[in-house]
């Protein structure tokens, strides 16, 4: 399935049905009078957030959505039926932007609804215009047109914790170790092509964790994949910055850390200001003695780092306790 997190669509509510111009005709009933019913109201366009969807892919299949019109009024004062609302299902975390890119709705909970455009009002039938001075009105109101507007939909996933780092820093493996989300894992860059979500369940709590595709040098200028998805960690409370053991040495590992920090600082998402725990990952690649210089170089630069291994489970208990303390659910 292709991951789509931004789409432009046009939505139009249904038009109101016209009122009817009819007169009562019944055997043995003289001068029955006007009997035209009102038109029905046009259908609304309603957005419904659901946890059953993870992408806006379905909305790329067509770009214009129109709700049914209201039916015309009938004879014998019968009202026309209202147009049914058109419900558009979107993932939780979908933001709707209208004219001048103004935010009009932010759907952040399951089953949350938002009426984007309202159906047109039905016209009044001629029975409504009868009076002592006008007993046979021969006119009725047309229905009002439904509103139409262009919308930009943007998905920003709802997660309390975001995983960032270079490609192959071990983010997907850590997500799997913490949440059993089973993302794609392989020994080559960019195996994560779109954000993955998992739920960490610990101490009778649930914490949603998002794995974001890896950042590379120049990401802020559009290189690589990760910059396209950084909007998905905007809502997070905590970032976990994974820095993999670089076998070229501690200096190279520190340079990897600085690369990602630089790219985060260049983005418009203000992610560099979020609370961040640095994780020295893949520590199972070296023995305890060889690990010491890696930890010391971070400490010497004033960087608090937690050594972990998703394979040997080193540091995972401490990491979970940190998340339980820092994340407010």
C-alpha positions in Angstrom: 0.0 0.0 0.0 1.3 3.4 -0.9 1.7 5.9 1.9 0.0 9.2 1.2 0.0 12.0 3.8 -1.1 15.0 1.8 -3.8 15.5 -0.8 -5.9 18.3 -2.3 -9.6 17.8 -2.9 -12.8 19.8 -3.6 -15.9 19.2 -1.6 -19.5 20.3 -2.4 -22.5 20.0 -0.2 -25.8 19.0 -1.8 -28.2 21.6 -3.2 -31.6 22.1 -1.5 -34.6 20.8 -3.4 -37.1 23.2 -4.9 -40.4 23.8 -3.3 -43.5 22.5 -5.3 -46.3 24.5 -6.8 -49.4 22.3 -6.7 -53.0 22.6 -5.7 -55.2 20.2 -3.8 -57.4 18.2 -6.2 -59.8 15.8 -4.7 -63.3 14.7 -5.7 -66.1 16.3 -3.7 -63.6 18.8 -2.1 -64.1 22.3 -3.4 -61.3 24.9 -3.5 -58.7 22.7 -1.9 -56.1 25.4 -2.1 -52.3 25.3 -2.5 -50.6 22.1 -1.5 -47.0 22.3 -2.7 -44.6 20.8 -0.2 -41.1 22.1 0.8 -37.9 20.9 -0.8 -35.5 18.7 1.1 -32.2 20.0 2.5 -29.0 19.1 0.7 -26.6 16.7 2.2 -23.6 17.8 4.2 -19.9 16.8 3.7 -18.7 15.2 6.9 -15.2 14.1 7.7 -14.9 11.2 10.1 -11.6 10.2 11.8 -11.0 6.5 12.2 -8.2 4.4 13.5 -8.9 1.9 10.8 -7.0 4.0 8.2 -3.3 4.9 8.3 -3.0 6.9 5.0 -4.9 9.3 2.8 -4.4 7.0 -0.2 -8.1 6.5 -0.7 -8.6 10.2 -1.4 -6.3 10.2 -4.3 -8.7 8.1 -6.3 -10.8 11.1 -7.1 -10.4 14.8 -6.3 -14.0 16.0 -6.1 -16.7 14.9 -3.7 -20.3 15.9 -3.8 -23.1 15.1 -1.4 -26.6 14.2 -2.7 -29.1 17.0 -3.4 -32.3 17.3 -1.5 -35.4 16.2 -3.4 -38.1 18.5 -4.7 -41.2 19.1 -2.7 -44.3 17.1 -3.6 -48.0 17.5 -3.9 -50.4 17.2 -0.9 -47.9 19.2 1.2 -45.3 16.3 1.1 -41.8 17.4 1.9 -38.9 16.4 -0.3 -36.4 14.0 1.3 -33.2 15.5 2.7 -30.0 14.6 0.9 -27.9 12.0 2.9 -24.6 13.4 4.3 -21.5 12.2 2.5 -19.1 10.9 5.1 -15.4 10.9 4.1 -13.3 8.7 6.4 -9.8 9.8 7.2 -7.0 8.6 9.5 -6.7 10.0 13.0 -4.4 13.0 12.9 -5.7 14.5 9.7 -5.7 18.3 9.5 -7.9 20.2 7.1 -6.7 23.4 5.6 -9.0 25.8 3.7 -8.7 29.1 2.0 -5.3 30.8 2.4 -4.1 27.6 4.0 -6.0 28.3 7.2 -6.5 25.4 9.6 -10.2 24.6 9.8 -10.2 21.3 11.6 -7.8 18.9 13.4 -9.2 15.4 13.8 -7.2 13.8 16.6 -9.6 11.2 18.1 -11.4 8.1 16.9 -14.9 8.8 15.6 -14.4 12.6 15.7 -16.6 14.3 13.1 -16.3 17.6 11.4 -18.9 19.1 9.0 -16.9 20.8 6.4 -19.6 22.2 4.2 -23.4 22.5 4.9 -26.1 21.4 2.5 -28.3 24.0 0.9 -31.7 24.8 2.5 -34.7 23.4 0.7 -37.1 25.9 -0.9 -40.6 26.5 0.5 -43.6 25.2 -1.4 -46.5 27.4 -2.5 -48.6 26.2 0.5 -46.3 28.3 2.7 -47.3 31.5 0.8 -51.1 31.2 1.1 -52.7 34.1 2.9 -56.1 35.8 3.3 -55.2 38.1 0.4 -53.4 35.5 -1.8 -55.3 32.2 -1.6 -53.8 30.7 -4.7 -50.0 31.5 -4.8 -48.5 30.1 -8.0 -44.9 30.4 -7.0 -42.4 28.6 -4.7 -38.8 29.0 -3.7 -35.9 27.3 -5.4 -33.6 25.3 -3.2 -30.3 27.1 -2.1 -27.1 25.7 -3.5 -24.8 23.7 -1.3 -21.5 25.3 -0.3 -18.3 24.3 -2.2 -14.7 24.6 -1.1 -11.2 23.4 -1.8 -9.4 21.6 1.0 -5.8 20.5 1.6 -5.7 17.4 3.9 -2.5 16.7 5.7 -1.9 13.7 7.9 0.2 14.1 11.1 0.3 10.9 13.0 -0.7 10.8 16.7 2.3 9.5 18.6 3.8 10.4 21.9 7.3 9.2 21.0 9.2 9.7 17.7 12.3 7.8 16.6 14.8 9.8 14.5 18.3 9.1 13.1 20.3 8.2 10.1 19.3 5.3 7.9 20.1 1.9 9.5 20.5 3.5 12.9 18.2 0.7 14.3 14.9 2.6 14.5 12.8 -0.1 13.0 14.5 -2.8 15.1 13.9 -0.8 18.3 10.3 -0.2 17.3 9.8 -3.9 16.9 11.6 -4.6 20.3 9.4 -2.1 22.1 6.0 -2.7 20.5 6.2 -5.8 18.3 5.0 -3.6 15.3 7.0 -5.8 12.9 8.2 -3.1 10.5 10.3 -4.0 7.5 13.9 -4.5 8.6 16.9 -5.1 6.4 20.7 -4.4 6.2 20.5 -1.6 3.6 19.4 2.1 3.8 15.8 3.3 3.5 14.1 0.1 4.3 11.5 2.3 6.1 9.8 4.2 3.2 6.9 5.6 5.3 6.3 6.2 9.0 5.4 3.1 11.1 3.5 3.2 14.3 3.6 0.8 17.3 2.2 0.8 20.8 4.4 0.2 23.8 2.4 -1.4 26.6 4.0 -1.1 30.0 2.8 -0.5 33.6 -0.9 -0.6 32.5 -0.2 2.2 30.0 -0.1 2.6 26.2 2.5 4.8 24.5 2.4 5.2 20.7 5.8 5.2 19.1 6.5 6.5 15.5 9.4 5.3 13.4 10.3 8.0 10.8 12.4 7.2 7.7 16.1 8.0 8.1 17.5 11.4 7.7 20.7 12.0 5.7 23.0 15.0 5.3 21.2 17.5 3.1 17.8 16.3 4.2 16.6 19.9 4.8 17.4 20.6 1.2 15.2 17.7 0.0 17.8 14.9 -0.1 16.6 11.4 1.0 13.2 10.5 2.4 13.0 11.6 6.0 12.4 15.3 5.6 9.1 14.5 3.9 7.8 12.8 7.0 9.1 15.0 9.8 5.6 16.5 10.2 4.6 13.1 11.8 6.8 13.8 14.9 5.5 17.3 15.4 2.9 16.1 17.9 5.3 13.9 19.8 6.2 14.7 23.4 9.7 13.1 23.2 12.2 12.3 20.5 14.5 9.3 20.7 17.6 10.1 18.6 19.3 6.8 17.6 23.0 6.9 16.8 24.4 3.6 15.7 27.8 2.5 16.7 30.1 3.5 13.8 32.9 1.0 13.6 35.1 3.7 12.1 35.4 5.0 15.7 33.9 7.3 18.3 34.6 10.5 16.3 32.7 9.1 13.3 29.8 8.2 15.6 29.7 11.7 17.1 29.7 13.1 13.5 26.7 10.9 12.7 24.9 12.4 15.7 25.8 16.0 14.7 24.5 15.3 11.1 21.0 14.6 12.3 21.0 17.4 14.9 22.0 19.8 12.1 19.2 18.6 9.8 16.6 18.8 12.6 17.6 22.4 13.3 17.2 23.3 9.6 13.6 22.2 9.4 10.5 24.3 10.0 9.1 21.8 12.5 11.1 23.1 15.5 12.0 19.5 16.3 15.4 20.5 17.7 13.7 22.1 20.7 11.8 18.9 21.7 12.9 16.9 24.7 15.3 14.3 23.2 17.1 11.3 24.6 20.1 10.2 22.6 20.4 6.4 22.3 23.7 4.8 21.3 22.3 1.8 19.4 23.6 -1.5 18.1 26.0 -1.7 21.1 26.1 -5.5 20.6 28.5 -4.9 17.8 31.3 -4.1 20.2 32.4 -5.6 23.6 32.1 -3.7 26.9 35.7 -2.5 26.8 35.4 -1.1 23.3 32.1 0.6 24.1 33.7 2.9 26.8 35.4 5.3 24.3 32.0 5.8 22.5 30.3 6.7 25.8 33.1 9.0 26.9 33.2 11.1 23.8 29.5 11.9 24.1 29.9 12.6 27.8 32.9 14.9 27.0 30.6 16.9 24.7 27.9 17.3 27.3 25.5 14.8 25.7 23.5 12.4 27.8 23.5 9.1 26.0 21.9 5.7 26.9 23.6 2.6 25.4 21.1 0.1 24.0 20.9 -3.0 21.9 17.5 -4.1 20.5 19.1 -7.5 19.9 20.6 -8.2 23.3 18.0 -6.0 25.1 20.7 -3.9 26.7 19.3 -0.7 28.1 15.7 -1.4 27.0 14.4 -1.6 30.6 16.0 1.8 31.4 14.5 3.2 28.2 11.0 2.1 29.0 11.2 3.6 32.5 12.4 6.8 31.0 9.4 6.9 28.6 7.0 6.1 31.4 8.3 9.0 33.3 8.5 11.6 30.5 5.4 10.8 28.5 2.0 12.1 29.6 -0.8 9.9 28.2 
